[in-house]
Amino acid sequence: MQTCVCVRQGIPLNPSGLSPAPCSRMASKGAAMASFHLAVKTIGRSAGRSATAAAAYRAGVEITDERTGLVHDYTRKQGVEHSALVVPTDAPAWANDRAALWNAAEQAETRKNSTVAREYEIALPAELSAEARRELALGLAREISERHGVAVDVAIHAPGREGDQRNHHAHLLTTTRRIGPEGLGEKTRELDQKTSGEVERWRGRWAEMQNVALERAGSVERVDHRSHQRQGIEQEATVHMGPSATAMERRAEHQAMREGRAYEPVTMVGQHNAGVIERRGLRQYIERGTEWLRDAGQRISGRLHAFAATLSGAVDRDRRDAAEAQRQEQLAAERAREQAQERQQAQEREKVADKFRTIAGKREAGAHGYGDHNSDWKATPEALRKAVDAYNGANQHTKDLYIEQIQREPQMARAVGQLLHERELVLQRDRGMSL
């Protein structure tokens, strides 16, 4: 299957633009060789995300979500160097319109937890020119579109003003369904299965494409998509920073800049990663000097081994501390979710108690519609009528205990709430028949 490219927007780089937060971690690569990064992620409703919002943000445009009515306006976003749509040649004409494409992707999914888009987040070689980087990203988009029959929305972002200036990167947002003359069709299930090897295949292919481009540009740099372990290189790993830790570190960095002082990590994960990066540099220095140290004699070599052992112990301690910090953050988040759920349930029980108290008050006061022979009162379930009359016949202390029981006991609140709901259904039906 062949593909065609429809360029939707080419925005010049604004030097004051900031790159998006998810891309900032690409900048931590060493300067000794070209960096490699290709990560495949999903955009799902279960996480409160949408394809229309993702496309608007990455391209720096405005898209109205026809399903929800929300307007996603990112026209003031800076740092978008280029954006383009790559679609199969037999795709309908509307697929070349960004808003129409992603609204169709949203409307094609009916489940509340549907995956509505897939994203390939890639680092672009800083050693290449802007034109070469653009052609490289579009080339990958064409191959993805041809292999899987999907539409690909390409957005190339410039490095952030405050980040590493080598952090050129692109976002390739793809549909999760193949697109043909009839529009969006079947799901690309091969990309949902880890056992298919498709993602790893794209990582290898992306490394090949970059190395060809680097060689063509006369650069000696090369990339390798394999992990250090698969390459036979021992390298201490950093710990993944979650959204909350990343936000805390970003605020601390900005605060340090405003106060004119050096930035220091404030979270345990950030401190661990900073230590890892520092030790990596130290180890590179040690490795470059190993041959010279060997010639200097066994005494210096012995000290080096002792120092390496000390570093290893520090690495193990830092890793354990970082893992524990991450576990505590997860526990705190879980507790917060449980407390929020408890508050919501308490509010629902309070509403049930208020409705019951209101009906009982109107019945006791002889309000219109609450007499024995009134049709509205007869529509009330018998169990609820008995409960209301028993409540009105009790003393104030007993009444308070009954209301408190509804407010505090979920089972009691559900029983009374069900009766109230049945009453409302009957009243609505009777009113509908009388019209």
N, C-alpha and C positions, 0 to 999 in steps of 0.2 A: 504493500500500500504506500502510495506517494503522499507527500504532505505539501501544503502551501503555507506561506507566512503572511499574516495580515498585521502590519505595524499599526498599533493603536495610538501610541504616544511615545515620543522621545523627549525627555526632559533634561536640560543641561544640569550638570552637577552644580549645586550651590555649596561653596566651601563651608558655610555655616550649618549645613544639614547634619542631622544626627542619624546614624544607622539604627535599625530596630534592635531592641534588646536581645532577641533570640539569636542574632547573628554575631554578637560581640565576642562569643567564646571562640570564634574562628581565629581571632587575632592572637592567640596565645602560642602560635607555632614558632619554632626557632628560626633564626635567620640563616642557618647553615644550609638549608635546602628549601625548595619550593614546598608549600604546604598542600596537604590533601584533605578534603572534607567533602563527603557526600552522605547526607542523612535523609532517609525517607520517613515522613511523618504523615499522620492522617488528621483531617479536619472533621470532627464529629459533633453531632448535636448533644451527645451525652455530656460533653465538656462545656456546653453553652456557646458553641462556636457555629459559624455559618460560612458557606462558600462565598456568598456575596460580600460579607465583611472582610474575609481574608483576601479576596481579589482586589477590593477597593483599597485596602491598606497597602498591599504590596505594589500596586501600580500607581498609587497616589491619585486616585480619581474618586468620583462620587457615584455610588450605585444604590438604587432604591430596591430593597428586598420586597418583591411583590407578595410573598407569602406572609410576611409579618408586618409589612408597612413601614419598617424601619429604614431610615436614610443613613447610609454609611458614607460620610463626606470626609475624604482625606486629601482634598485638593491642595491643602496648605502643607502637606508633608514634603520634606526636602530630601535630597539624596537619591532620588530615583533617576538613574542615568538613561535608562531605556526600558521600554516595555513593548511586548508584541504577543500576538496570538498565533499559535501553530496548530492547524487543524487538518484532518484528512481531506484530500481533494474532493471526495464525494460527500462531504458534510454539507448540510443545508446552509444557505446564505446567512441566516441569522446567527450561526455559530461564530461568524467573524465579528460579532458585536459582543463586547465583554459583558455588559449588563444582561443581555438576552441569554448568553451562554450560561452564566452562573445562576440566573434565576431559573433556567430550565433544569440545571443540575439540582437545585433545591426542590423544585416541584416534582422531580422524578422519584424522590425518596419520601416514603409515607410514615416510616417508623420514627418515634421520638428519639431513638438512639442511633439513627442512621449515620454512616460515614458519607459525607457529602463531597469531599475532595481529598486528593492526596498531594503531598508536597515533597519535592526534591530540593533540599537545601544544599547548595554547592559553593565551594570556595573557588575563586578564579585566580589564576597565577598573576601575581603582581609584576612578574618579569615580562609580561606581554603588554602590547599597546591596548588602548581602549577598544579599538576596532577589532583586534584579534580576540580579545576577551568576549566581545559581543558575538562574533561569529562562532566562537567555541560554545557558548551557552546555547545559541540557536541551533547549532549542529546536534547537540545532545537532545534538545527538545524535538527535533525532527526525527531522530532515531527512536525516541520513546513513543512518539505519535505513530510512527510506522509499525513498530513492533506490537503495540497494544491497542492501536486503533482509537486512541483517546485525543481529546483536545488539550493543548498545553498552553498555559498563560505564563509568559516569561517576564520577569521583572529583575533588572540588574541594578544593584544598589552600590553606592560609593562608600568608602570607609567613613566611619563616624568622625566628627571633628575632634573628639577627645580620645578616640581609640587608636589602634594600630593602623597606620596609613597604608599598610599592605593588605588590609582586610577588604579586598574587592570580592563581592559575592553575588549570587543570584538565587532567586526563588522560582522554581518551576512548579506551578500549581496545575494539576491535571484533574480531569473528570474521573470518577470511579467507574463510569460506564463507557463502553465503546460508542462511537458516534458515527452514523452513516446517513444515507439519504433520508431515512425515516426519522432521524433524530437520535436521541439517546436510547441505547439498547441494553444488552446484557452487562453484568458486572465483570470487572477484570479480576476474577478470583485468584488468578495466578500470583498476583501481587499481595494477596492477603495471607498466603501460605508460606511460612518460613522455609518449609521443606522443598519448595520449588526452586530455590536458589536464585530467583530473579533479582532480588536486591543486590546480592553479592555479585551477580553478573554485571549489573549496572555500575557497581563500584569499580570493578576491574576495567570495564569499557571506558569509564570516565578517566581513569588513570592513563589508559592508552592514548586517548584523545589529547589529554594535556601534554603528555610526553612528546607526541608528534608535533604539536604546536610549539612547544619549547624548543625542540630541535630545529624546526623551520625558522624560528626567530633567532637562532644562533646562540641560545642560552645553554649553559652547561648543567643547569638545574634539572632535576627529575623528581617525579613523585612516585609513591608506592602506596597502593590502597590497602595493603596487608598490615595487620597489627604488628607491633614490635616483636611480640612473641612468635608470630609466624615467620617474621624475618630473622629470627634468632638473635634479636637485640633485647637485652635486659633493660627495662626502663620502669621506674617507679610510676604508678598511676596516680592521677589526681582523683578526687571524689566529686561526683556530680553535684552541682549546686542547684537546689530547687528554686522555684520562683520567689519564695519569701527571703531566702538567704541572698539571692542575687539582688533583690530590691534593697535589702539592708546595706549590702556592700556598695551599691551605686550611690545611695544617699550619703554614706560615710565618705566616699571619694569626693563627691561634690562639696560636702561640708569642709573637707580638708583643703580643697582648692580655694574656697571662699576665705578660709582663715590663713591661707598662705603657708601651710605646713605640709609635711610629707604624709601621704596617705598610708594608713596601716589597716589591714583587714580587721573586722570587728566580730565576725562569726567564727566558730570553731572550724567549720568547713573551709571558709576563706583563708584562715590562718594556716590550716593544713596544706591547702593547695599552694599558697605562697611559699611555704617551706619546701614543698616538693620542687617547685620551679627553681628556687634558689639552689637546692641541692643538685638538681640536674645540671645547672651551669657549673657548679663546683666539680661535679663528676666529669663533665666534658673537659674541664681544665686539667683534672687529674689524669684522664685518659691520654690527652695530648702530651703530657709530660712523663708518661710511664716509662718510655724508653730511656729518657735522660736520667730518671730516678734509679732505674735498674743499674745503670753504670756508676751511679754515685755510691753504691754499696748496700750491704744488707741492713745496716743500721737504719738508714732512712726508709728503706723498704718496709722494715718491721714497724716503724712508726706509722707509715701509711696504712698498713693492714689494721693496726689498732684503731686508727681514726675511722676507717671504713666500717669496722665493727660497731663503733659508737654511732655512726650515721645510721646503720641498719637498725640498731635498737631504737633510735629516735623515730625512724620511719614507722616501725611497728607500733610504737606508742601513739604516734600521730594518727595512724590509720584506725586504731581502736577508738581513740577519742572522737574522731570524725564520724565513725559509724554510730557511736553512742549518741552523739549530738543529733545525727539525722533521725535516729530512732525516737529520741525525745520530742523532736519537732513533729514527727508523724503522730505520736501519742497525743500531743497537745492539740493537733488539728482534729483528731478523732473525738477528743473530749469536747471541743468546741462545736462539732457537728451534732453530737448527742445532746448538748445543752440547748442548742438552737431547736432541735426537734422536740425536746421536752417543753420548751417555752411555747412552741406552736400548738402542741397538744393541750397544754393548760389553757391557752386562749380559746381553743375550740370547746373545751369543757365549760369554760366561763360563759360562752355564748349560749350553750344548751341550758345552763342554769338560769340565765337571764330570760330566755324565751319561756321556760316553764314558770318562772316567777311572774312574768307579765300576764300569761294566760290565767294563772291562779288569781291574780289581783283583779282582773276584769270579771272573772266568774264570781268572785266574792262581792264585788261592787255592783253586780247585776247589770253589767254593761250590755249594750245592744248586741245580739248574736250569741250571748252566753247563757240564756235561759234554758230550762230543762226541755222545753218543746221547740226550741229554735233549731233550724236545720243545720246551722253551722256547728252548734254544740253536738248535735247528734252525729255529725260527720267525724267528730273526734273519736279515735279508737277507745273502746271501752276501758282498757287498762289505763289509758291516760286520764279519762274522766274520773275514774276511781282514785287515781293518785292525786289529782287536783283537789277533789272534794275532801280526801283524807288530810291533805296538807292544810286546807282552809279550816278544817275542824280541829287542828292541833294548836297547842299553845306556841308562843313565839320561840321558846327555846327549842322545841321539837322542829319547828319550821327551819330554824337556823342550822340545826344538825342535818336536816334533809338536803338543804341547798349545799352545805359544805361537803356532803357525801357525793353529790353530783360533780362538784368542782374538783374533788381529789381522787375519786375512784374511776378509772377509765371504763371498767365494765358497766358501772351504773350510768355513766354519761352516755355510753353507746346505746344502752337500752332505751333511755329517755329520748335521746336524739333520734332513734329510729321511729319511735312513736310520733314525735313531732313532725318528722319527715312524711310519714304516712298521712297525717292530718293535712299537711300542706297539699299533698297530691290529690286527696279527696276534694278539698276545697277548690283547687284549680280545675278539677274535672267538672264539679257542679257548676262553677261559674261559666265554664265553657259551654255547658249544655243549656244554660239559661240565656245565652246571647242569641 
